[in-house]
Amino acid sequence: MANEIRKEYSNDGFTIVWKPGRCIHSGICVKTLPNVYDPKAKPWITPENASTTALIKQIDQCPSRALSYIKN
């Protein structure tokens, strides 16, 4: 989808990509890493609050694939 909204949240060497149009709000991200994903905060994703390994493991569990990542 060429016009798909995409938001990026980065820390040193790692970027989380969130596509809100794909999100089904399963809550897996918030339940798994509540220190990273806080829907009430701005920004709501803070990747610096977890290790890259933990982030990758959680992102791979996203059922809608609204979350993905880029290793910078």
Gaussian input, Z-matrix of N, CA and C with variables (Angstrom, degrees):
# hf/3-21g

backbone

0 1
 N
 C     1     B1
 C     2     B2     1     A1
 N     3     B3     2     A2     1     D1
 C     4     B4     3     A3     2     D2
 C     5     B5     4     A4     3     D3
 N     6     B6     5     A5     4     D4
 C     7     B7     6     A6     5     D5
 C     8     B8     7     A7     6     D6
 N     9     B9     8     A8     7     D7
 C    10    B10     9     A9     8     D8
 C    11    B11    10    A10     9     D9
 N    12    B12    11    A11    10    D10
 C    13    B13    12    A12    11    D11
 C    14    B14    13    A13    12    D12
 N    15    B15    14    A14    13    D13
 C    16    B16    15    A15    14    D14
 C    17    B17    16    A16    15    D15
 N    18    B18    17    A17    16    D16
 C    19    B19    18    A18    17    D17
 C    20    B20    19    A19    18    D18
 N    21    B21    20    A20    19    D19
 C    22    B22    21    A21    20    D20
 C    23    B23    22    A22    21    D21
 N    24    B24    23    A23    22    D22
 C    25    B25    24    A24    23    D23
 C    26    B26    25    A25    24    D24
 N    27    B27    26    A26    25    D25
 C    28    B28    27    A27    26    D26
 C    29    B29    28    A28    27    D27
 N    30    B30    29    A29    28    D28
 C    31    B31    30    A30    29    D29
 C    32    B32    31    A31    30    D30
 N    33    B33    32    A32    31    D31
 C    34    B34    33    A33    32    D32
 C    35    B35    34    A34    33    D33
 N    36    B36    35    A35    34    D34
 C    37    B37    36    A36    35    D35
 C    38    B38    37    A37    36    D36
 N    39    B39    38    A38    37    D37
 C    40    B40    39    A39    38    D38
 C    41    B41    40    A40    39    D39
 N    42    B42    41    A41    40    D40
 C    43    B43    42    A42    41    D41
 C    44    B44    43    A43    42    D42
 N    45    B45    44    A44    43    D43
 C    46    B46    45    A45    44    D44
 C    47    B47    46    A46    45    D45
 N    48    B48    47    A47    46    D46
 C    49    B49    48    A48    47    D47
 C    50    B50    49    A49    48    D48
 N    51    B51    50    A50    49    D49
 C    52    B52    51    A51    50    D50
 C    53    B53    52    A52    51    D51
 N    54    B54    53    A53    52    D52
 C    55    B55    54    A54    53    D53
 C    56    B56    55    A55    54    D54
 N    57    B57    56    A56    55    D55
 C    58    B58    57    A57    56    D56
 C    59    B59    58    A58    57    D57
 N    60    B60    59    A59    58    D58
 C    61    B61    60    A60    59    D59
 C    62    B62    61    A61    60    D60
 N    63    B63    62    A62    61    D61
 C    64    B64    63    A63    62    D62
 C    65    B65    64    A64    63    D63
 N    66    B66    65    A65    64    D64
 C    67    B67    66    A66    65    D65
 C    68    B68    67    A67    66    D66
 N    69    B69    68    A68    67    D67
 C    70    B70    69    A69    68    D68
 C    71    B71    70    A70    69    D69
 N    72    B72    71    A71    70    D70
 C    73    B73    72    A72    71    D71
 C    74    B74    73    A73    72    D72
 N    75    B75    74    A74    73    D73
 C    76    B76    75    A75    74    D74
 C    77    B77    76    A76    75    D75
 N    78    B78    77    A77    76    D76
 C    79    B79    78    A78    77    D77
 C    80    B80    79    A79    78    D78
 N    81    B81    80    A80    79    D79
 C    82    B82    81    A81    80    D80
 C    83    B83    82    A82    81    D81
 N    84    B84    83    A83    82    D82
 C    85    B85    84    A84    83    D83
 C    86    B86    85    A85    84    D84
 N    87    B87    86    A86    85    D85
 C    88    B88    87    A87    86    D86
 C    89    B89    88    A88    87    D87
 N    90    B90    89    A89    88    D88
 C    91    B91    90    A90    89    D89
 C    92    B92    91    A91    90    D90
 N    93    B93    92    A92    91    D91
 C    94    B94    93    A93    92    D92
 C    95    B95    94    A94    93    D93
 N    96    B96    95    A95    94    D94
 C    97    B97    96    A96    95    D95
 C    98    B98    97    A97    96    D96
 N    99    B99    98    A98    97    D97
 C   100   B100    99    A99    98    D98
 C   101   B101   100   A100    99    D99
 N   102   B102   101   A101   100   D100
 C   103   B103   102   A102   101   D101
 C   104   B104   103   A103   102   D102
 N   105   B105   104   A104   103   D103
 C   106   B106   105   A105   104   D104
 C   107   B107   106   A106   105   D105
 N   108   B108   107   A107   106   D106
 C   109   B109   108   A108   107   D107
 C   110   B110   109   A109   108   D108
 N   111   B111   110   A110   109   D109
 C   112   B112   111   A111   110   D110
 C   113   B113   112   A112   111   D111
 N   114   B114   113   A113   112   D112
 C   115   B115   114   A114   113   D113
 C   116   B116   115   A115   114   D114
 N   117   B117   116   A116   115   D115
 C   118   B118   117   A117   116   D116
 C   119   B119   118   A118   117   D117
 N   120   B120   119   A119   118   D118
 C   121   B121   120   A120   119   D119
 C   122   B122   121   A121   120   D120
 N   123   B123   122   A122   121   D121
 C   124   B124   123   A123   122   D122
 C   125   B125   124   A124   123   D123
 N   126   B126   125   A125   124   D124
 C   127   B127   126   A126   125   D125
 C   128   B128   127   A127   126   D126
 N   129   B129   128   A128   127   D127
 C   130   B130   129   A129   128   D128
 C   131   B131   130   A130   129   D129
 N   132   B132   131   A131   130   D130
 C   133   B133   132   A132   131   D131
 C   134   B134   133   A133   132   D132
 N   135   B135   134   A134   133   D133
 C   136   B136   135   A135   134   D134
 C   137   B137   136   A136   135   D135
 N   138   B138   137   A137   136   D136
 C   139   B139   138   A138   137   D137
 C   140   B140   139   A139   138   D138
 N   141   B141   140   A140   139   D139
 C   142   B142   141   A141   140   D140
 C   143   B143   142   A142   141   D141
 N   144   B144   143   A143   142   D142
 C   145   B145   144   A144   143   D143
 C   146   B146   145   A145   144   D144
 N   147   B147   146   A146   145   D145
 C   148   B148   147   A147   146   D146
 C   149   B149   148   A148   147   D147
 N   150   B150   149   A149   148   D148
 C   151   B151   150   A150   149   D149
 C   152   B152   151   A151   150   D150
 N   153   B153   152   A152   151   D151
 C   154   B154   153   A153   152   D152
 C   155   B155   154   A154   153   D153
 N   156   B156   155   A155   154   D154
 C   157   B157   156   A156   155   D155
 C   158   B158   157   A157   156   D156
 N   159   B159   158   A158   157   D157
 C   160   B160   159   A159   158   D158
 C   161   B161   160   A160   159   D159
 N   162   B162   161   A161   160   D160
 C   163   B163   162   A162   161   D161
 C   164   B164   163   A163   162   D162
 N   165   B165   164   A164   163   D163
 C   166   B166   165   A165   164   D164
 C   167   B167   166   A166   165   D165
 N   168   B168   167   A167   166   D166
 C   169   B169   168   A168   167   D167
 C   170   B170   169   A169   168   D168
 N   171   B171   170   A170   169   D169
 C   172   B172   171   A171   170   D170
 C   173   B173   172   A172   171   D171
 N   174   B174   173   A173   172   D172
 C   175   B175   174   A174   173   D173
 C   176   B176   175   A175   174   D174
 N   177   B177   176   A176   175   D175
 C   178   B178   177   A177   176   D176
 C   179   B179   178   A178   177   D177
 N   180   B180   179   A179   178   D178
 C   181   B181   180   A180   179   D179
 C   182   B182   181   A181   180   D180
 N   183   B183   182   A182   181   D181
 C   184   B184   183   A183   182   D182
 C   185   B185   184   A184   183   D183
 N   186   B186   185   A185   184   D184
 C   187   B187   186   A186   185   D185
 C   188   B188   187   A187   186   D186
 N   189   B189   188   A188   187   D187
 C   190   B190   189   A189   188   D188
 C   191   B191   190   A190   189   D189
 N   192   B192   191   A191   190   D190
 C   193   B193   192   A192   191   D191
 C   194   B194   193   A193   192   D192
 N   195   B195   194   A194   193   D193
 C   196   B196   195   A195   194   D194
 C   197   B197   196   A196   195   D195
 N   198   B198   197   A197   196   D196
 C   199   B199   198   A198   197   D197
 C   200   B200   199   A199   198   D198
 N   201   B201   200   A200   199   D199
 C   202   B202   201   A201   200   D200
 C   203   B203   202   A202   201   D201
 N   204   B204   203   A203   202   D202
 C   205   B205   204   A204   203   D203
 C   206   B206   205   A205   204   D204
 N   207   B207   206   A206   205   D205
 C   208   B208   207   A207   206   D206
 C   209   B209   208   A208   207   D207
 N   210   B210   209   A209   208   D208
 C   211   B211   210   A210   209   D209
 C   212   B212   211   A211   210   D210
 N   213   B213   212   A212   211   D211
 C   214   B214   213   A213   212   D212
 C   215   B215   214   A214   213   D213

   B1=1.4428
   B2=1.5253
   B3=1.2917
   B4=1.4565
   B5=1.5316
   B6=1.3214
   B7=1.4575
   B8=1.5245
   B9=1.3044
   B10=1.4581
   B11=1.5312
   B12=1.3340
   B13=1.4603
   B14=1.5213
   B15=1.3113
   B16=1.4626
   B17=1.5197
   B18=1.3151
   B19=1.4627
   B20=1.5220
   B21=1.3230
   B22=1.4587
   B23=1.5196
   B24=1.3322
   B25=1.4706
   B26=1.5184
   B27=1.3324
   B28=1.4655
   B29=1.5197
   B30=1.3284
   B31=1.4537
   B32=1.5237
   B33=1.2873
   B34=1.4591
   B35=1.5223
   B36=1.3201
   B37=1.4506
   B38=1.5120
   B39=1.3306
   B40=1.4664
   B41=1.5208
   B42=1.3227
   B43=1.4629
   B44=1.5196
   B45=1.3249
   B46=1.4569
   B47=1.5195
   B48=1.3199
   B49=1.4596
   B50=1.5268
   B51=1.3386
   B52=1.4639
   B53=1.5229
   B54=1.3270
   B55=1.4599
   B56=1.5304
   B57=1.3449
   B58=1.4575
   B59=1.5245
   B60=1.3125
   B61=1.4602
   B62=1.5133
   B63=1.3086
   B64=1.4682
   B65=1.5303
   B66=1.3193
   B67=1.4561
   B68=1.5324
   B69=1.3433
   B70=1.4685
   B71=1.5250
   B72=1.3142
   B73=1.4695
   B74=1.5309
   B75=1.3180
   B76=1.4654
   B77=1.5233
   B78=1.3246
   B79=1.4597
   B80=1.5124
   B81=1.3127
   B82=1.4628
   B83=1.5241
   B84=1.3047
   B85=1.4691
   B86=1.5263
   B87=1.3164
   B88=1.4691
   B89=1.5222
   B90=1.3165
   B91=1.4679
   B92=1.5258
   B93=1.3302
   B94=1.4598
   B95=1.5278
   B96=1.3252
   B97=1.4744
   B98=1.5289
   B99=1.3310
   B100=1.4643
   B101=1.5309
   B102=1.3222
   B103=1.4662
   B104=1.5267
   B105=1.3344
   B106=1.4610
   B107=1.5260
   B108=1.3312
   B109=1.4624
   B110=1.5299
   B111=1.3266
   B112=1.4620
   B113=1.5227
   B114=1.3356
   B115=1.4629
   B116=1.5318
   B117=1.3175
   B118=1.4634
   B119=1.5284
   B120=1.3180
   B121=1.4701
   B122=1.5312
   B123=1.3059
   B124=1.4694
   B125=1.5155
   B126=1.3078
   B127=1.4538
   B128=1.5277
   B129=1.2939
   B130=1.4641
   B131=1.5235
   B132=1.3310
   B133=1.4664
   B134=1.5237
   B135=1.3372
   B136=1.4661
   B137=1.5311
   B138=1.3314
   B139=1.4615
   B140=1.5204
   B141=1.3242
   B142=1.4651
   B143=1.5232
   B144=1.3248
   B145=1.4644
   B146=1.5292
   B147=1.3263
   B148=1.4727
   B149=1.5209
   B150=1.2931
   B151=1.4631
   B152=1.5279
   B153=1.3068
   B154=1.4663
   B155=1.5203
   B156=1.3244
   B157=1.4671
   B158=1.5253
   B159=1.3286
   B160=1.4711
   B161=1.5229
   B162=1.3187
   B163=1.4628
   B164=1.5243
   B165=1.3153
   B166=1.4683
   B167=1.5232
   B168=1.3162
   B169=1.4674
   B170=1.5298
   B171=1.3240
   B172=1.4609
   B173=1.5214
   B174=1.3246
   B175=1.4688
   B176=1.5238
   B177=1.3080
   B178=1.4683
   B179=1.5289
   B180=1.3256
   B181=1.4696
   B182=1.5366
   B183=1.3187
   B184=1.4614
   B185=1.5367
   B186=1.3456
   B187=1.4624
   B188=1.5266
   B189=1.3146
   B190=1.4650
   B191=1.5260
   B192=1.3176
   B193=1.4706
   B194=1.5229
   B195=1.3343
   B196=1.4636
   B197=1.5155
   B198=1.3224
   B199=1.4556
   B200=1.5242
   B201=1.2971
   B202=1.4627
   B203=1.5284
   B204=1.3066
   B205=1.4685
   B206=1.5126
   B207=1.3156
   B208=1.4599
   B209=1.5184
   B210=1.3107
   B211=1.4599
   B212=1.5087
   B213=1.3261
   B214=1.4673
   B215=1.5073
   A1=108.65
   A2=117.70
   A3=121.77
   A4=113.04
   A5=118.53
   A6=121.86
   A7=113.28
   A8=116.95
   A9=120.98
   A10=110.49
   A11=116.09
   A12=120.76
   A13=108.78
   A14=114.98
   A15=121.76
   A16=107.67
   A17=116.47
   A18=121.01
   A19=108.29
   A20=115.58
   A21=120.64
   A22=110.54
   A23=114.71
   A24=123.08
   A25=106.50
   A26=117.18
   A27=120.84
   A28=113.36
   A29=113.94
   A30=122.33
   A31=105.34
   A32=118.52
   A33=121.11
   A34=111.08
   A35=116.33
   A36=121.07
   A37=116.38
   A38=118.80
   A39=120.87
   A40=109.57
   A41=116.64
   A42=121.98
   A43=110.04
   A44=115.98
   A45=121.50
   A46=107.06
   A47=116.14
   A48=122.59
   A49=107.16
   A50=115.67
   A51=120.98
   A52=108.56
   A53=115.61
   A54=122.63
   A55=107.06
   A56=116.97
   A57=120.59
   A58=114.46
   A59=118.16
   A60=121.10
   A61=113.54
   A62=117.13
   A63=121.89
   A64=112.63
   A65=116.82
   A66=121.44
   A67=111.32
   A68=115.87
   A69=120.87
   A70=110.81
   A71=117.41
   A72=124.21
   A73=112.44
   A74=115.25
   A75=120.36
   A76=111.53
   A77=116.44
   A78=120.91
   A79=114.91
   A80=117.51
   A81=120.39
   A82=110.80
   A83=117.51
   A84=120.46
   A85=110.56
   A86=116.68
   A87=121.13
   A88=110.97
   A89=117.71
   A90=121.39
   A91=111.67
   A92=116.51
   A93=120.75
   A94=112.27
   A95=117.09
   A96=121.42
   A97=110.09
   A98=117.54
   A99=120.06
   A100=114.04
   A101=117.83
   A102=120.10
   A103=112.16
   A104=116.50
   A105=121.96
   A106=110.67
   A107=116.16
   A108=121.78
   A109=110.18
   A110=115.75
   A111=121.55
   A112=107.97
   A113=117.94
   A114=121.00
   A115=114.30
   A116=117.99
   A117=120.93
   A118=112.74
   A119=117.42
   A120=122.00
   A121=111.27
   A122=115.21
   A123=122.70
   A124=107.45
   A125=122.64
   A126=125.25
   A127=111.02
   A128=115.87
   A129=119.00
   A130=112.89
   A131=117.48
   A132=121.75
   A133=108.28
   A134=116.27
   A135=121.91
   A136=108.76
   A137=116.62
   A138=120.74
   A139=114.30
   A140=118.04
   A141=120.21
   A142=112.90
   A143=117.75
   A144=121.43
   A145=114.01
   A146=117.70
   A147=121.27
   A148=109.02
   A149=115.47
   A150=120.33
   A151=109.85
   A152=116.02
   A153=120.90
   A154=110.43
   A155=117.30
   A156=121.24
   A157=111.25
   A158=117.03
   A159=120.74
   A160=110.81
   A161=117.60
   A162=121.00
   A163=111.27
   A164=116.95
   A165=120.87
   A166=110.54
   A167=116.98
   A168=120.99
   A169=110.83
   A170=117.03
   A171=120.92
   A172=111.27
   A173=118.09
   A174=121.97
   A175=110.67
   A176=117.33
   A177=120.93
   A178=112.30
   A179=117.65
   A180=121.90
   A181=113.04
   A182=118.25
   A183=121.73
   A184=109.73
   A185=118.06
   A186=120.09
   A187=114.44
   A188=118.08
   A189=120.46
   A190=112.68
   A191=116.60
   A192=123.37
   A193=111.39
   A194=116.08
   A195=120.36
   A196=109.92
   A197=117.43
   A198=122.51
   A199=109.60
   A200=115.70
   A201=121.58
   A202=106.27
   A203=116.59
   A204=118.78
   A205=111.12
   A206=113.45
   A207=123.01
   A208=106.99
   A209=117.23
   A210=120.77
   A211=106.59
   A212=116.64
   A213=121.85
   A214=112.10
   D1=114.10
   D2=-173.75
   D3=-67.41
   D4=-33.57
   D5=-176.58
   D6=-98.57
   D7=16.31
   D8=-178.07
   D9=-65.87
   D10=130.80
   D11=177.18
   D12=-69.20
   D13=138.20
   D14=-176.95
   D15=-141.77
   D16=128.13
   D17=178.54
   D18=-120.81
   D19=141.93
   D20=-176.88
   D21=-121.63
   D22=140.40
   D23=-179.84
   D24=-131.67
   D25=118.52
   D26=-171.19
   D27=-118.69
   D28=151.95
   D29=164.37
   D30=-130.20
   D31=-169.22
   D32=-177.24
   D33=-62.44
   D34=108.79
   D35=173.32
   D36=81.11
   D37=6.73
   D38=-175.47
   D39=-148.69
   D40=135.12
   D41=179.00
   D42=-128.88
   D43=128.09
   D44=172.19
   D45=-91.08
   D46=130.74
   D47=177.50
   D48=-108.85
   D49=126.62
   D50=178.72
   D51=-119.25
   D52=128.17
   D53=177.08
   D54=-111.41
   D55=94.58
   D56=-173.49
   D57=-59.95
   D58=-28.64
   D59=178.98
   D60=-67.06
   D61=-20.57
   D62=178.92
   D63=-94.00
   D64=-17.64
   D65=-172.35
   D66=-65.78
   D67=130.36
   D68=177.23
   D69=-104.36
   D70=7.17
   D71=175.82
   D72=54.73
   D73=45.88
   D74=177.76
   D75=-68.58
   D76=-25.47
   D77=178.63
   D78=84.36
   D79=2.60
   D80=-179.69
   D81=-59.92
   D82=-40.24
   D83=-178.89
   D84=-62.67
   D85=-46.68
   D86=-178.22
   D87=-67.12
   D88=-40.47
   D89=-179.90
   D90=-69.14
   D91=-36.12
   D92=-176.53
   D93=-78.31
   D94=-45.03
   D95=-177.20
   D96=-132.85
   D97=72.31
   D98=-177.93
   D99=-64.07
   D100=-20.31
   D101=176.92
   D102=-77.16
   D103=-15.45
   D104=179.59
   D105=-99.94
   D106=-44.51
   D107=-174.77
   D108=-108.48
   D109=112.23
   D110=179.03
   D111=-133.55
   D112=98.76
   D113=-175.61
   D114=-59.41
   D115=-18.06
   D116=-179.36
   D117=-90.26
   D118=-9.92
   D119=-176.63
   D120=-95.31
   D121=162.20
   D122=173.80
   D123=-127.73
   D124=116.45
   D125=-7.71
   D126=-70.42
   D127=155.26
   D128=-175.63
   D129=-82.68
   D130=-14.43
   D131=176.90
   D132=-117.02
   D133=123.63
   D134=177.32
   D135=-125.94
   D136=87.98
   D137=-175.04
   D138=-62.89
   D139=-20.83
   D140=179.42
   D141=-68.09
   D142=-8.51
   D143=-178.28
   D144=-90.38
   D145=10.37
   D146=176.70
   D147=-152.14
   D148=162.73
   D149=177.36
   D150=-73.90
   D151=156.62
   D152=177.06
   D153=-58.43
   D154=-40.02
   D155=179.36
   D156=-61.49
   D157=-44.66
   D158=179.20
   D159=-65.73
   D160=-39.13
   D161=178.86
   D162=-63.75
   D163=-46.53
   D164=179.76
   D165=-61.07
   D166=-44.85
   D167=179.77
   D168=-59.49
   D169=-43.27
   D170=179.79
   D171=-69.13
   D172=-46.69
   D173=-178.52
   D174=-59.92
   D175=-37.75
   D176=178.54
   D177=-64.70
   D178=-16.08
   D179=179.21
   D180=-91.43
   D181=-4.95
   D182=-177.47
   D183=-65.30
   D184=114.98
   D185=-173.95
   D186=-69.24
   D187=-26.39
   D188=-178.04
   D189=-94.99
   D190=-8.66
   D191=-174.83
   D192=62.59
   D193=27.44
   D194=174.77
   D195=-71.76
   D196=-23.27
   D197=176.89
   D198=-105.19
   D199=135.31
   D200=172.45
   D201=-146.10
   D202=-177.56
   D203=-177.58
   D204=-146.91
   D205=159.94
   D206=175.73
   D207=-129.50
   D208=128.84
   D209=171.84
   D210=-88.10
   D211=112.96
   D212=-175.81
   D213=-73.39

